Amino acid sequence: MGLYQTVWNYLSNNTFVAIIVYTLLFILISYFCMFRGRIHEAQAAREQQEEILRNAAAPQNAQPSKPKPKISIAGTDILFDFELKLTEIGEDIIKLCQRAGDVFLLFNVSTSGEEKKIAEQISQRVGDIVESHRILFCTTYDGHKALVRHLESSLHIDSNPKIIHELAIYLRQVIYMGAKQSLENIKKMPH
């Protein structure tokens, strides 16, 4: 006979001992269930406290902000006149584009004097709109294309049809705007 069979036979013959054993088993099982419930309650309380701390650390109603689209403008012919002065239309174009996204201005220059003159004009007229690190200069045609591609602009406005044609492959939207075209051409941009 096995051990279990022997214990079973002994408990069936002695009712008093069986009652005591069953009572002890009941107490042990109840205690175990109660103890297990308390562990569960303690874990739930700890999780609740952690959630409260996480919510307190996070700003109220914080939603992940969607990055603004990048808009690049090749500015020398579009924004400036022949004396390298920012025109009113150029200023309006920059303000309109700023409402739709982050504006980057690209300029082809041949001397550092031109670069300084353009930077001064931008900072005086629209310095509060376009930050200085978003004013980019290049000296070559290939440099111009490389800057625009590196920015990965959502929209690029340029007065050079060859650049527009070559960048159309890489950018979502390009707009050709000759030096004498009106502001109406860029009002088509996505908002």
JOURDA-V198899 format. One record per residue. N is the residue number from 1. RES is the residue in three letters. PHI is phi in radians with two decimals (none if undefined). PSI is psi as a letter, one per 20 degrees, with the letter a starting at -180 (* if undefined). Layout:
n:N res:RES phi:PHI psi:PSI
n:N res:RES phi:PHI psi:PSI
This chain:
n:1 res:MET phi:none psi:q
n:2 res:GLY phi:-1.47 psi:r
n:3 res:LEU phi:-1.09 psi:g
n:4 res:TYR phi:-1.11 psi:g
n:5 res:GLN phi:-1.11 psi:h
n:6 res:THR phi:-1.14 psi:g
n:7 res:VAL phi:-1.13 psi:g
n:8 res:TRP phi:-1.11 psi:g
n:9 res:ASN phi:-1.07 psi:g
n:10 res:TYR phi:-1.15 psi:g
n:11 res:LEU phi:-1.23 psi:h
n:12 res:SER phi:-1.22 psi:h
n:13 res:ASN phi:-1.45 psi:h
n:14 res:ASN phi:-1.99 psi:n
n:15 res:THR phi:-1.14 psi:h
n:16 res:PHE phi:-1.11 psi:g
n:17 res:VAL phi:-1.14 psi:h
n:18 res:ALA phi:-1.10 psi:g
n:19 res:ILE phi:-1.10 psi:g
n:20 res:ILE phi:-1.14 psi:g
n:21 res:VAL phi:-1.12 psi:g
n:22 res:TYR phi:-1.12 psi:h
n:23 res:THR phi:-1.12 psi:g
n:24 res:LEU phi:-1.10 psi:g
n:25 res:LEU phi:-1.09 psi:g
n:26 res:PHE phi:-1.07 psi:g
n:27 res:ILE phi:-1.12 psi:g
n:28 res:LEU phi:-1.10 psi:g
n:29 res:ILE phi:-1.15 psi:g
n:30 res:SER phi:-1.09 psi:g
n:31 res:TYR phi:-1.09 psi:g
n:32 res:PHE phi:-1.08 psi:g
n:33 res:CYS phi:-1.10 psi:g
n:34 res:MET phi:-1.14 psi:g
n:35 res:PHE phi:-1.11 psi:g
n:36 res:ARG phi:-1.10 psi:g
n:37 res:GLY phi:-1.07 psi:h
n:38 res:ARG phi:-1.19 psi:h
n:39 res:ILE phi:-1.09 psi:g
n:40 res:HIS phi:-1.09 psi:g
n:41 res:GLU phi:-1.09 psi:g
n:42 res:ALA phi:-1.13 psi:g
n:43 res:GLN phi:-1.13 psi:g
n:44 res:ALA phi:-1.11 psi:g
n:45 res:ALA phi:-1.11 psi:g
n:46 res:ARG phi:-1.10 psi:g
n:47 res:GLU phi:-1.10 psi:h
n:48 res:GLN phi:-1.12 psi:g
n:49 res:GLN phi:-1.12 psi:g
n:50 res:GLU phi:-1.10 psi:h
n:51 res:GLU phi:-1.11 psi:g
n:52 res:ILE phi:-1.09 psi:g
n:53 res:LEU phi:-1.14 psi:g
n:54 res:ARG phi:-1.11 psi:g
n:55 res:ASN phi:-1.18 psi:h
n:56 res:ALA phi:-1.20 psi:h
n:57 res:ALA phi:-1.34 psi:h
n:58 res:ALA phi:-1.44 psi:q
n:59 res:PRO phi:-1.12 psi:q
n:60 res:GLN phi:-1.12 psi:p
n:61 res:ASN phi:0.93 psi:k
n:62 res:ALA phi:-1.35 psi:p
n:63 res:GLN phi:-2.07 psi:q
n:64 res:PRO phi:-1.04 psi:p
n:65 res:SER phi:-1.36 psi:p
n:66 res:LYS phi:-1.45 psi:p
n:67 res:PRO phi:-1.12 psi:q
n:68 res:LYS phi:-1.25 psi:q
n:69 res:PRO phi:-1.18 psi:q
n:70 res:LYS phi:-1.62 psi:p
n:71 res:ILE phi:-2.14 psi:p
n:72 res:SER phi:-1.90 psi:p
n:73 res:ILE phi:-2.21 psi:p
n:74 res:ALA phi:-1.42 psi:o
n:75 res:GLY phi:-1.57 psi:i
n:76 res:THR phi:-1.03 psi:g
n:77 res:ASP phi:-1.41 psi:h
n:78 res:ILE phi:-1.50 psi:g
n:79 res:LEU phi:-1.70 psi:h
n:80 res:PHE phi:-2.03 psi:q
n:81 res:ASP phi:-1.55 psi:a
n:82 res:PHE phi:-1.23 psi:i
n:83 res:GLU phi:-1.65 psi:j
n:84 res:LEU phi:1.03 psi:l
n:85 res:LYS phi:-1.99 psi:p
n:86 res:LEU phi:-1.15 psi:p
n:87 res:THR phi:-1.50 psi:r
n:88 res:GLU phi:-1.13 psi:h
n:89 res:ILE phi:-1.11 psi:g
n:90 res:GLY phi:-1.06 psi:g
n:91 res:GLU phi:-1.12 psi:g
n:92 res:ASP phi:-1.12 psi:h
n:93 res:ILE phi:-1.08 psi:g
n:94 res:ILE phi:-1.08 psi:g
n:95 res:LYS phi:-1.13 psi:g
n:96 res:LEU phi:-1.13 psi:g
n:97 res:CYS phi:-1.18 psi:h
n:98 res:GLN phi:-1.09 psi:h
n:99 res:ARG phi:-1.17 psi:h
n:100 res:ALA phi:-1.64 psi:h
n:101 res:GLY phi:3.13 psi:a
n:102 res:ASP phi:-1.45 psi:p
n:103 res:VAL phi:-1.65 psi:p
n:104 res:PHE phi:-2.09 psi:p
n:105 res:LEU phi:-1.84 psi:p
n:106 res:LEU phi:-2.02 psi:p
n:107 res:PHE phi:-2.30 psi:p
n:108 res:ASN phi:-1.57 psi:o
n:109 res:VAL phi:-2.24 psi:q
n:110 res:SER phi:-1.94 psi:i
n:111 res:THR phi:-2.35 psi:r
n:112 res:SER phi:-1.27 psi:h
n:113 res:GLY phi:-1.12 psi:g
n:114 res:GLU phi:-1.08 psi:g
n:115 res:GLU phi:-1.04 psi:g
n:116 res:LYS phi:-1.13 psi:g
n:117 res:LYS phi:-1.09 psi:g
n:118 res:ILE phi:-1.15 psi:g
n:119 res:ALA phi:-1.06 psi:h
n:120 res:GLU phi:-1.11 psi:g
n:121 res:GLN phi:-1.04 psi:g
n:122 res:ILE phi:-1.12 psi:g
n:123 res:SER phi:-1.16 psi:h
n:124 res:GLN phi:-1.26 psi:g
n:125 res:ARG phi:-1.59 psi:g
n:126 res:VAL phi:-2.35 psi:k
n:127 res:GLY phi:-1.10 psi:h
n:128 res:ASP phi:-1.34 psi:i
n:129 res:ILE phi:-1.70 psi:g
n:130 res:VAL phi:-1.88 psi:o
n:131 res:GLU phi:-1.28 psi:q
n:132 res:SER phi:-1.08 psi:h
n:133 res:HIS phi:-1.32 psi:i
n:134 res:ARG phi:-1.81 psi:j
n:135 res:ILE phi:-1.81 psi:o
n:136 res:LEU phi:-2.03 psi:q
n:137 res:PHE phi:-2.16 psi:q
n:138 res:CYS phi:-2.54 psi:r
n:139 res:THR phi:-2.03 psi:i
n:140 res:THR phi:-2.16 psi:r
n:141 res:TYR phi:-1.07 psi:g
n:142 res:ASP phi:-1.15 psi:h
n:143 res:GLY phi:-1.10 psi:h
n:144 res:HIS phi:-1.04 psi:g
n:145 res:LYS phi:-1.08 psi:g
n:146 res:ALA phi:-1.11 psi:g
n:147 res:LEU phi:-1.08 psi:g
n:148 res:VAL phi:-1.13 psi:g
n:149 res:ARG phi:-1.14 psi:h
n:150 res:HIS phi:-1.14 psi:h
n:151 res:LEU phi:-1.17 psi:h
n:152 res:GLU phi:0.94 psi:l
n:153 res:SER phi:-1.15 psi:q
n:154 res:SER phi:-1.35 psi:h
n:155 res:LEU phi:-2.51 psi:p
n:156 res:HIS phi:-2.23 psi:p
n:157 res:ILE phi:-1.99 psi:p
n:158 res:ASP phi:-2.56 psi:q
n:159 res:SER phi:-1.79 psi:j
n:160 res:ASN phi:-1.79 psi:o
n:161 res:PRO phi:-1.09 psi:h
n:162 res:LYS phi:-1.17 psi:g
n:163 res:ILE phi:-1.15 psi:g
n:164 res:ILE phi:-1.01 psi:g
n:165 res:HIS phi:-1.08 psi:g
n:166 res:GLU phi:-1.29 psi:h
n:167 res:LEU phi:-1.46 psi:i
n:168 res:ALA phi:-1.04 psi:h
n:169 res:ILE phi:-1.21 psi:h
n:170 res:TYR phi:-1.72 psi:h
n:171 res:LEU phi:-1.89 psi:q
n:172 res:ARG phi:-1.20 psi:g
n:173 res:GLN phi:-2.54 psi:p
n:174 res:VAL phi:-2.25 psi:q
n:175 res:ILE phi:-2.25 psi:p
n:176 res:TYR phi:-1.57 psi:p
n:177 res:MET phi:-2.41 psi:o
n:178 res:GLY phi:-1.16 psi:r
n:179 res:ALA phi:-1.06 psi:h
n:180 res:LYS phi:-1.81 psi:j
n:181 res:GLN phi:-1.39 psi:q
n:182 res:SER phi:-1.53 psi:r
n:183 res:LEU phi:-1.18 psi:i
n:184 res:GLU phi:-1.06 psi:h
n:185 res:ASN phi:-1.09 psi:h
n:186 res:ILE phi:-1.69 psi:j
n:187 res:LYS phi:-1.28 psi:i
n:188 res:LYS phi:-1.41 psi:i
n:189 res:MET phi:-1.16 psi:q
n:190 res:PRO phi:-1.20 psi:q
n:191 res:HIS phi:-1.84 psi:*
